[in-house]
Amino acid sequence: MFEEKVLQKIQAGKEKWDQGLVAKTLSKSPEARPVFTTISGTPVERLYTPLDVKGLDYDRDLGYPGLYPFTRGVQPTMYRGRFWTMRQYAGFGDAKGTNERYRYLLKQGQTGLSVAFQLPTQAGYDSDHPLSMGEVGKVGVAIDHIDDMKILFNQIPLDKVTTSMTMNAPAGVLLSMYLAIAEEQGVPWDKVGGTVQNDVLKEIICRGQYIYPPKQTMRLTVDLIEFCQKYVPRWNSISISGYHIREAGSTAAQEMAFTLADGIAYTQACIDRGMPVDSFAPRLSFFFNAFTNVLEEVAKFRAGRRYWAKVMRDRFNAKDPRSMMLRYHVQTGGVTLTAQQPLNNIVRVSLQAYATALGGAQSLHTNSYDEALCLPTQQAVTVALRTQQIVAEESGATDTIDPLAGCYYVENMTDSIEAEIDDYIKKIDAMGGTLAAIEQGFIQKEIQNSAYRFQKEIEANDRVYVGINKYTMKEPPPTGLVKVDMSVGEVKTAELKKYRAERDQAKWKAALDKLSQVSRTDENVMPYVVEAVKAKATVGEICNVWREVYGEYRPKEFV
């Protein structure tokens, strides 16, 4: 990028500046901290110059939007053509109440749906299971069977709205329900668009909503990917998720590295199934976090895009450029929200949304300012959506593509994060791959160490957290919080009893027996899951078939 003579001149000028003006200033007024670091703990230099990007090759490292290595974005015109999908994550109580929230958000300008399912559903239990007591509808919508799904999407045309579903171990069950109700709406499967998370590796790493052992889980994951590749071509059959890795305490580079390691494992599993890489890779999608350090987040997204393109081209020999694109959804950092002075969270989320726009995401959820206290109120979720719209329409971040390209600091950090990603991938490969690294506790320990470092910095006041360890104030107790009516569990229990009694018992039993039989073979289970949900089998009943066939996973404990 720069001739050697120019670099030498800059080097001499910087040394003169350091030894002269800077030294004089520091003698009178020392800097606030001896060492400046990002949220992730990466040291930040006082000044960045061309010396910090002297190895940058424009064509090799940056290129052009829509072209390899996609550092500057996956679409040629990015947001000048259309904005990212504004997809607010929502779900609580029963299907009827959540449907009302969805239709409200769509009227307010939201452009996609994102379903938050209750924890019992995510764990493969029906609402009347003993382990569901006290959790029904509490942090997500209660969906037990296909009729619940019909209510959830009442008056919402599935050929016009794309839907993201945060569902992992039972992903195939919920997707099957969605496809079945699309049929009832007269929408062919090849017109249905959306995403299902379907990423159980990260559940084992940090989130905990796994059911079956890793090998059997990977089988179900690949079955869903293969099924969608054949029959639901507009559906993103997996959303490989770093969001929860970051929420658990990872650094920005760890979030990207461990997510891409999971992506490598899923890609290899699909290839081992016999699927050509370019047949499924264009529909792989990703899900990342956005924290408040804007420049670090932008660098993280750029580094991840570049590294994934290299992995798909060089490691997996992909030929289709779409297979090399890191397409991703972002959710602003839930763990960064504070119950203290909750209105401050509007500022945090705004910065995180701005970082997401500068970084080039395809989809975004902005958290509501009251989420550290309760499920979002209607006022708070409206502010969250308006935050996206203001960033899109007013900030100027969408007017030009990759506006921070060429910034010495951002380019240096992009290179640094990419190098850290590569180092982690090489370590994981040396262990035998992602599954082996998880079994050995390597990834979990790295995240735990990072989380411990960050917490120590907060407690020692080495890192300012506004409203937590600085600028604190006495506040009255919060009012007007959303509280889910716990009678939802009782209502669902009674409804399930009636639902089970009124279905065609012979058809229901035959569908589950067939699913059990096929699950013991190498045949793809997804067509039989679709038939089971149409026969009115519940989420828990289908998951219990797999519990009987595959068993349940109990991870090792690592010290």
VMD Tcl script that draws the C-alpha trace (Angstrom):
set ca {
  {0.00 0.00 0.00}
  {2.88 2.36 0.76}
  {6.38 2.70 -0.67}
  {9.29 1.99 1.64}
  {10.51 5.59 1.47}
  {7.09 6.84 2.58}
  {7.04 4.39 5.48}
  {10.51 5.44 6.57}
  {9.42 9.06 6.58}
  {6.33 8.22 8.64}
  {8.47 6.19 11.06}
  {10.82 9.11 11.59}
  {7.92 11.52 12.02}
  {6.21 9.28 14.57}
  {9.39 8.88 16.61}
  {9.86 12.65 16.65}
  {6.23 13.14 17.73}
  {6.55 10.46 20.47}
  {9.79 11.81 21.88}
  {8.81 15.44 21.58}
  {5.21 16.60 21.82}
  {3.82 13.41 23.39}
  {6.57 13.17 26.01}
  {6.12 16.83 26.91}
  {2.35 16.41 27.23}
  {2.64 13.27 29.36}
  {5.04 14.98 31.75}
  {2.35 17.54 32.54}
  {-0.78 15.43 32.11}
  {-0.47 11.62 32.29}
  {-2.99 9.51 30.40}
  {-5.99 8.17 32.31}
  {-4.73 4.56 32.32}
  {-1.31 2.94 31.90}
  {-2.75 0.48 29.37}
  {-5.79 0.90 27.13}
  {-7.59 -2.23 25.94}
  {-10.76 -3.18 24.10}
  {-13.62 -4.97 25.89}
  {-11.89 -8.20 24.84}
  {-8.64 -7.16 26.52}
  {-6.73 -6.41 23.32}
  {-4.17 -3.60 23.82}
  {-4.94 -0.39 21.96}
  {-2.06 1.80 20.83}
  {-2.09 5.57 21.25}
  {-1.93 6.16 17.50}
  {-2.17 4.04 14.36}
  {-0.42 4.97 11.12}
  {0.38 3.31 7.78}
  {3.17 1.50 9.65}
  {0.48 -0.67 11.27}
  {-0.96 -1.81 7.94}
  {2.22 -1.93 5.84}
  {1.55 -5.53 4.80}
  {-1.96 -4.77 3.52}
  {-2.57 -5.76 -0.08}
  {-5.80 -4.24 -1.37}
  {-6.79 -6.93 -3.86}
  {-5.75 -9.82 -1.62}
  {-7.05 -8.54 1.72}
  {-9.93 -6.22 0.87}
  {-11.17 -6.48 -2.68}
  {-14.66 -5.31 -3.59}
  {-18.08 -5.90 -2.04}
  {-19.75 -9.01 -3.43}
  {-16.42 -10.50 -4.50}
  {-13.88 -12.78 -2.78}
  {-12.65 -12.42 -0.04}
  {-15.83 -10.48 0.88}
  {-14.02 -8.43 3.54}
  {-16.01 -5.39 2.49}
  {-19.41 -7.12 2.32}
  {-21.27 -9.96 0.65}
  {-23.48 -7.85 -1.64}
  {-22.22 -5.53 -4.41}
  {-24.29 -2.53 -3.27}
  {-25.00 -3.58 0.34}
  {-27.48 -1.23 2.06}
  {-27.77 1.13 -0.90}
  {-30.01 -1.56 -2.43}
  {-31.96 -2.47 0.69}
  {-31.39 -2.38 4.42}
  {-30.69 -5.42 6.56}
  {-33.75 -7.39 7.66}
  {-35.11 -5.84 10.85}
  {-36.02 -8.94 12.81}
  {-37.04 -8.43 16.46}
  {-36.81 -11.57 18.62}
  {-40.14 -12.04 20.40}
  {-42.23 -14.65 22.16}
  {-43.94 -15.00 25.52}
  {-47.01 -16.59 27.07}
  {-49.23 -18.41 24.62}
  {-49.37 -18.39 20.83}
  {-52.28 -15.95 20.66}
  {-50.54 -13.23 22.69}
  {-47.30 -13.64 20.76}
  {-49.15 -13.47 17.43}
  {-50.55 -10.11 18.51}
  {-47.01 -8.84 19.26}
  {-45.81 -10.07 15.82}
  {-48.58 -8.28 13.97}
  {-47.91 -5.11 15.99}
  {-44.20 -5.21 15.08}
  {-44.93 -5.79 11.40}
  {-47.23 -2.75 11.40}
  {-44.38 -0.71 12.94}
  {-42.06 -1.51 10.04}
  {-40.34 -4.72 11.14}
  {-39.38 -6.70 8.04}
  {-38.94 -10.24 9.43}
  {-40.05 -12.38 12.36}
  {-37.92 -14.11 14.98}
  {-39.55 -16.63 17.30}
  {-38.48 -16.95 20.94}
  {-39.67 -20.36 22.14}
  {-40.15 -21.19 25.80}
  {-37.41 -23.21 27.49}
  {-39.51 -26.41 27.80}
  {-40.04 -26.44 24.03}
  {-36.33 -25.86 23.44}
  {-35.56 -28.78 25.77}
  {-38.02 -31.06 23.97}
  {-40.70 -31.13 26.68}
  {-44.40 -30.42 26.44}
  {-45.95 -27.77 28.65}
  {-47.52 -30.38 30.94}
  {-44.25 -32.19 31.66}
  {-43.22 -32.00 35.35}
  {-39.96 -30.25 34.40}
  {-41.97 -27.52 32.63}
  {-43.67 -26.35 35.83}
  {-43.12 -22.63 36.39}
  {-41.47 -22.15 32.99}
  {-44.42 -22.30 30.59}
  {-44.47 -19.15 28.45}
  {-42.07 -17.42 30.80}
  {-39.16 -16.52 28.49}
  {-40.68 -17.58 25.18}
  {-43.88 -18.72 23.56}
  {-45.36 -22.11 24.47}
  {-45.61 -24.25 21.32}
  {-46.52 -27.90 21.88}
  {-48.13 -28.99 18.61}
  {-49.14 -27.94 15.13}
  {-52.32 -26.18 16.23}
  {-50.24 -23.87 18.44}
  {-48.11 -23.05 15.40}
  {-51.23 -22.21 13.38}
  {-52.30 -19.70 16.03}
  {-48.79 -18.25 16.24}
  {-48.81 -17.36 12.53}
  {-52.48 -16.50 12.19}
  {-52.99 -13.80 9.50}
  {-49.27 -13.81 8.68}
  {-48.59 -14.88 5.06}
  {-45.61 -17.25 5.07}
  {-44.75 -16.56 1.43}
  {-44.24 -12.86 2.19}
  {-42.57 -12.86 5.63}
  {-39.36 -14.67 6.49}
  {-39.13 -16.24 9.94}
  {-36.17 -17.09 12.14}
  {-36.69 -19.79 14.76}
  {-34.36 -20.11 17.74}
  {-34.59 -23.87 18.07}
  {-31.80 -26.41 18.25}
  {-32.17 -30.01 19.48}
  {-35.86 -30.14 18.38}
  {-35.23 -27.95 15.31}
  {-36.60 -30.50 12.86}
  {-39.86 -30.74 14.79}
  {-40.61 -27.00 14.82}
  {-39.55 -26.56 11.19}
  {-41.86 -29.43 10.22}
  {-44.77 -27.68 11.93}
  {-43.94 -24.46 10.09}
  {-43.83 -26.24 6.72}
  {-47.10 -28.03 7.44}
  {-48.94 -24.79 8.15}
  {-47.37 -23.21 5.05}
  {-49.00 -26.04 3.07}
  {-52.33 -25.23 4.70}
  {-51.90 -21.60 3.62}
  {-51.31 -22.85 0.07}
  {-47.64 -21.79 0.13}
  {-45.31 -24.34 -1.55}
  {-42.16 -25.20 0.37}
  {-39.91 -23.68 -2.29}
  {-41.52 -20.29 -1.58}
  {-40.93 -20.43 2.18}
  {-38.00 -18.40 3.47}
  {-36.36 -18.13 6.86}
  {-33.84 -19.67 9.22}
  {-33.77 -22.29 11.93}
  {-30.88 -22.21 14.38}
  {-30.22 -25.98 14.42}
  {-26.81 -25.45 16.09}
  {-26.42 -27.86 19.00}
  {-22.61 -27.68 19.23}
  {-22.85 -24.22 20.78}
  {-25.55 -25.56 23.12}
  {-23.03 -28.11 24.40}
  {-20.30 -25.45 24.59}
  {-22.16 -22.80 26.56}
  {-25.96 -22.61 26.47}
  {-27.14 -25.99 27.70}
  {-30.25 -26.66 25.57}
  {-29.00 -29.99 24.21}
  {-30.80 -33.34 24.48}
  {-28.99 -36.11 22.62}
  {-25.31 -37.16 22.44}
  {-23.16 -35.17 19.97}
  {-22.90 -37.87 17.30}
  {-26.66 -38.42 17.13}
  {-27.28 -34.69 17.36}
  {-25.03 -34.11 14.35}
  {-27.01 -36.74 12.46}
  {-30.29 -34.87 13.07}
  {-28.63 -31.57 12.17}
  {-27.35 -32.89 8.85}
  {-30.70 -34.55 8.12}
  {-32.36 -31.13 8.37}
  {-29.71 -29.46 6.19}
  {-30.01 -32.18 3.55}
  {-33.81 -32.06 3.61}
  {-33.91 -28.28 3.13}
  {-31.34 -28.43 0.35}
  {-33.69 -30.75 -1.54}
  {-37.14 -29.44 -0.66}
  {-36.94 -25.99 0.98}
  {-34.24 -24.21 -1.06}
  {-34.90 -20.69 0.29}
  {-34.53 -21.81 3.90}
  {-31.31 -21.27 5.87}
  {-31.09 -24.72 7.42}
  {-28.64 -23.74 10.14}
  {-27.64 -20.55 11.93}
  {-24.20 -21.24 13.35}
  {-24.20 -19.17 16.48}
  {-21.50 -17.15 18.19}
  {-24.01 -14.98 20.03}
  {-24.27 -17.27 23.03}
  {-20.51 -17.86 23.07}
  {-20.02 -14.11 23.52}
  {-22.81 -13.91 26.10}
  {-20.98 -16.62 28.06}
  {-17.92 -14.38 28.31}
  {-15.73 -14.92 25.25}
  {-13.66 -12.25 23.57}
  {-14.62 -10.94 20.14}
  {-11.96 -13.08 18.45}
  {-12.99 -16.19 20.42}
  {-16.62 -15.64 19.45}
  {-15.67 -15.62 15.79}
  {-13.10 -18.42 16.02}
  {-15.27 -20.91 17.90}
  {-18.29 -20.16 15.71}
  {-16.29 -20.74 12.54}
  {-14.87 -23.93 14.08}
  {-18.46 -25.13 14.56}
  {-19.16 -24.14 10.94}
  {-16.20 -26.22 9.77}
  {-17.53 -29.22 11.73}
  {-21.02 -28.91 10.20}
  {-19.61 -28.46 6.70}
  {-17.43 -31.55 7.06}
  {-20.37 -33.57 8.41}
  {-22.46 -32.63 5.36}
  {-19.62 -33.56 3.01}
  {-19.20 -36.86 4.84}
  {-22.92 -37.47 4.20}
  {-22.11 -37.23 0.49}
  {-23.42 -33.73 -0.18}
  {-21.32 -31.63 -2.61}
  {-20.16 -28.52 -0.78}
  {-21.77 -26.10 -3.23}
  {-25.12 -27.86 -2.87}
  {-25.62 -26.76 0.75}
  {-23.00 -24.16 1.69}
  {-24.83 -21.17 0.08}
  {-27.59 -21.62 2.69}
  {-25.31 -21.79 5.73}
  {-25.90 -18.76 7.90}
  {-24.37 -17.37 11.07}
  {-25.45 -15.46 14.17}
  {-23.23 -13.07 16.09}
  {-23.28 -10.67 19.00}
  {-22.58 -6.94 18.96}
  {-20.97 -5.28 21.96}
  {-20.48 -1.58 22.62}
  {-16.87 -1.20 21.46}
  {-17.85 -0.18 17.93}
  {-14.47 -0.45 16.21}
  {-13.64 -3.87 17.65}
  {-17.01 -5.22 16.51}
  {-16.56 -3.87 12.99}
  {-13.11 -5.46 12.78}
  {-14.51 -8.78 14.09}
  {-17.16 -8.94 11.37}
  {-14.68 -8.04 8.61}
  {-12.12 -10.59 9.84}
  {-14.75 -13.33 10.06}
  {-15.98 -12.70 6.52}
  {-12.46 -12.88 5.13}
  {-11.47 -15.98 7.08}
  {-14.63 -17.94 6.21}
  {-14.15 -17.18 2.52}
  {-10.64 -18.65 2.70}
  {-11.86 -21.72 4.60}
  {-14.57 -22.50 2.08}
  {-12.36 -21.91 -0.95}
  {-9.09 -23.44 0.24}
  {-10.17 -26.10 2.76}
  {-13.41 -27.31 1.20}
  {-12.74 -26.43 -2.46}
  {-15.99 -24.53 -2.89}
  {-16.44 -23.05 -6.36}
  {-19.70 -21.15 -5.96}
  {-18.97 -17.65 -4.57}
  {-22.16 -17.90 -2.49}
  {-20.60 -20.81 -0.60}
  {-17.80 -18.47 0.53}
  {-20.08 -15.73 1.87}
  {-20.38 -15.28 5.62}
  {-24.03 -14.24 5.80}
  {-25.08 -13.45 9.33}
  {-27.70 -12.13 11.72}
  {-26.70 -9.96 14.68}
  {-28.34 -9.44 18.04}
  {-27.15 -6.64 20.25}
  {-25.44 -7.72 23.47}
  {-27.99 -8.95 25.99}
  {-25.34 -9.41 28.64}
  {-24.30 -5.76 28.30}
  {-27.72 -4.52 29.44}
  {-28.03 -3.28 33.02}
  {-30.96 -3.35 35.43}
  {-29.49 -0.17 36.94}
  {-30.44 2.99 35.02}
  {-32.10 0.92 32.26}
  {-32.57 3.90 29.92}
  {-28.80 3.87 29.48}
  {-29.32 0.65 27.57}
  {-30.85 2.63 24.70}
  {-27.45 4.24 24.15}
  {-25.64 0.90 24.41}
  {-27.98 -0.72 21.90}
  {-27.67 2.26 19.54}
  {-23.89 1.93 19.49}
  {-24.17 -1.83 18.97}
  {-26.63 -1.36 16.11}
  {-24.33 1.24 14.55}
  {-21.41 -1.21 14.76}
  {-23.58 -3.83 13.08}
  {-24.43 -1.48 10.23}
  {-20.79 -0.46 9.75}
  {-19.81 -4.14 9.87}
  {-22.20 -5.26 7.12}
  {-24.77 -7.65 8.67}
  {-27.71 -9.09 6.76}
  {-30.17 -9.09 9.64}
  {-30.42 -7.42 13.05}
  {-32.32 -7.67 16.34}
  {-31.95 -4.77 18.74}
  {-32.56 -5.53 22.42}
  {-35.07 -3.54 24.41}
  {-33.87 -1.27 27.19}
  {-35.87 -3.09 29.89}
  {-34.71 -6.65 29.10}
  {-32.45 -6.82 32.16}
  {-35.67 -6.47 34.19}
  {-38.38 -8.30 32.26}
  {-39.62 -9.38 28.86}
  {-39.83 -6.25 26.68}
  {-42.75 -3.92 27.15}
  {-44.44 -2.65 24.00}
  {-42.89 0.79 24.51}
  {-39.39 -0.65 24.91}
  {-39.63 -2.94 21.89}
  {-40.87 -0.01 19.80}
  {-37.83 2.06 20.84}
  {-35.59 -0.91 19.95}
  {-37.10 -1.14 16.48}
  {-36.94 2.64 16.01}
  {-33.23 2.45 16.92}
  {-32.62 0.23 13.90}
  {-34.67 2.49 11.69}
  {-32.81 5.62 12.82}
  {-29.44 3.98 12.21}
  {-30.63 2.84 8.78}
  {-32.34 6.04 7.69}
  {-30.52 8.86 9.48}
  {-26.98 7.94 10.51}
  {-25.34 7.83 7.08}
  {-23.78 4.45 7.91}
  {-25.73 2.86 5.05}
  {-24.84 5.37 2.36}
  {-21.45 3.92 1.46}
  {-20.10 0.39 1.74}
  {-17.64 -0.59 4.48}
  {-17.00 3.05 5.43}
  {-14.18 2.24 7.89}
  {-12.06 0.41 5.30}
  {-8.59 1.93 5.20}
  {-8.78 3.13 8.80}
  {-5.36 2.20 10.14}
  {-6.75 1.05 13.49}
  {-9.64 -0.99 12.01}
  {-7.47 -2.64 9.38}
  {-4.81 -3.47 11.98}
  {-7.43 -4.95 14.30}
  {-9.07 -6.87 11.44}
  {-5.70 -8.49 10.69}
  {-5.08 -9.16 14.39}
  {-8.48 -10.81 14.93}
  {-8.09 -12.90 11.79}
  {-4.69 -14.10 13.02}
  {-6.21 -15.04 16.37}
  {-9.04 -16.91 14.63}
  {-6.49 -18.84 12.58}
  {-4.48 -19.70 15.69}
  {-7.56 -21.13 17.41}
  {-8.64 -23.11 14.34}
  {-5.18 -24.67 14.08}
  {-5.28 -25.65 17.77}
  {-8.73 -27.17 17.37}
  {-7.66 -29.08 14.25}
  {-4.65 -30.43 16.14}
  {-7.01 -31.78 18.83}
  {-8.98 -33.70 16.23}
  {-11.65 -31.13 15.37}
  {-14.41 -29.25 17.11}
  {-16.15 -32.21 18.73}
  {-12.86 -33.40 20.20}
  {-12.05 -29.88 21.44}
  {-15.46 -29.70 23.13}
  {-15.05 -33.15 24.70}
  {-11.65 -32.06 26.08}
  {-13.17 -28.88 27.49}
  {-10.77 -26.64 25.55}
  {-13.34 -24.24 24.13}
  {-15.30 -24.06 27.39}
  {-12.18 -23.25 29.41}
  {-11.10 -20.50 27.01}
  {-14.49 -18.84 27.36}
  {-14.48 -19.23 31.15}
  {-11.03 -17.64 31.43}
  {-12.11 -14.68 29.35}
  {-15.29 -14.21 31.39}
  {-13.28 -14.33 34.63}
  {-10.83 -11.69 33.35}
  {-13.64 -9.34 32.39}
  {-15.48 -9.75 35.70}
  {-12.28 -9.08 37.64}
  {-11.75 -5.86 35.66}
  {-15.25 -4.66 36.56}
  {-14.89 -5.51 40.23}
  {-11.47 -3.85 40.44}
  {-12.82 -0.74 38.66}
  {-10.22 -1.25 35.94}
  {-13.02 -1.09 33.37}
  {-15.83 1.43 33.62}
  {-19.38 0.13 33.44}
  {-21.64 3.15 33.60}
  {-24.26 2.76 36.30}
  {-22.53 -0.30 37.75}
  {-19.15 0.83 39.06}
  {-19.21 4.51 38.07}
  {-21.87 7.22 37.85}
  {-24.17 5.21 40.08}
  {-27.33 6.67 41.63}
  {-30.22 5.71 43.85}
  {-33.30 4.73 41.88}
  {-36.92 3.95 42.77}
  {-38.09 0.36 42.17}
  {-39.03 -0.22 38.50}
  {-42.70 -0.19 37.56}
  {-44.78 -1.27 34.59}
  {-42.82 -4.47 33.99}
  {-44.18 -7.28 31.84}
  {-45.17 -10.30 33.90}
  {-46.28 -13.50 32.19}
  {-49.46 -14.93 33.70}
  {-48.37 -18.23 35.21}
  {-51.85 -19.63 34.59}
  {-50.62 -20.23 31.03}
  {-49.16 -23.52 32.30}
  {-52.49 -24.65 33.73}
  {-54.36 -23.67 30.57}
  {-51.83 -25.49 28.38}
  {-52.01 -28.62 30.54}
  {-55.79 -28.80 30.18}
  {-55.59 -28.04 26.46}
  {-53.00 -30.78 25.88}
  {-55.16 -33.37 27.62}
  {-58.07 -32.53 25.31}
  {-55.79 -32.35 22.24}
  {-54.38 -35.82 22.84}
  {-57.80 -37.34 23.49}
  {-59.35 -35.99 20.28}
  {-56.65 -36.88 17.73}
  {-56.70 -39.98 15.54}
  {-54.87 -42.40 17.86}
  {-54.07 -44.99 15.19}
  {-52.64 -42.41 12.81}
  {-50.65 -40.79 15.64}
  {-49.18 -44.08 16.85}
  {-48.30 -45.24 13.33}
  {-46.46 -41.97 12.64}
  {-44.37 -42.21 15.82}
  {-43.64 -45.90 15.29}
  {-42.41 -45.17 11.77}
  {-40.25 -42.31 13.03}
  {-38.72 -44.60 15.65}
  {-37.99 -47.23 13.02}
  {-36.37 -44.79 10.58}
  {-34.35 -43.12 13.35}
  {-32.52 -46.42 13.83}
  {-31.41 -46.43 10.17}
  {-29.38 -44.04 7.99}
  {-32.48 -42.74 6.22}
  {-33.28 -39.02 6.57}
  {-35.81 -38.59 9.38}
  {-37.28 -35.25 8.30}
  {-40.11 -36.54 6.03}
  {-41.29 -38.71 8.91}
  {-41.16 -35.83 11.37}
  {-43.41 -33.85 9.01}
  {-45.88 -36.74 8.96}
  {-45.73 -37.03 12.75}
  {-46.61 -33.37 13.36}
  {-49.44 -33.64 10.82}
  {-50.67 -36.66 12.82}
  {-50.78 -34.30 15.83}
  {-47.76 -35.66 17.66}
  {-46.45 -33.12 20.16}
  {-42.92 -31.73 20.47}
  {-42.31 -33.78 23.60}
  {-43.61 -37.01 22.07}
  {-41.36 -36.73 19.02}
  {-38.33 -35.81 21.14}
  {-39.08 -38.77 23.40}
  {-38.83 -41.09 20.39}
  {-35.26 -39.87 19.93}
  {-34.57 -40.04 23.65}
  {-35.46 -43.73 23.49}
  {-33.40 -44.35 20.35}
  {-30.37 -42.15 21.05}
  {-30.35 -41.59 24.80}
  {-29.63 -38.27 26.54}
  {-26.31 -36.47 26.74}
  {-24.55 -35.80 30.03}
  {-21.39 -33.74 29.46}
  {-18.22 -34.13 31.47}
  {-17.39 -31.58 34.12}
  {-14.14 -29.68 33.65}
  {-12.17 -28.08 36.44}
}
mol new
graphics top color blue
foreach p $ca { graphics top sphere $p radius 0.5 }
foreach p [lrange $ca 0 end-1] q [lrange $ca 1 end] { graphics top cylinder $p $q radius 0.2 }
display resetview
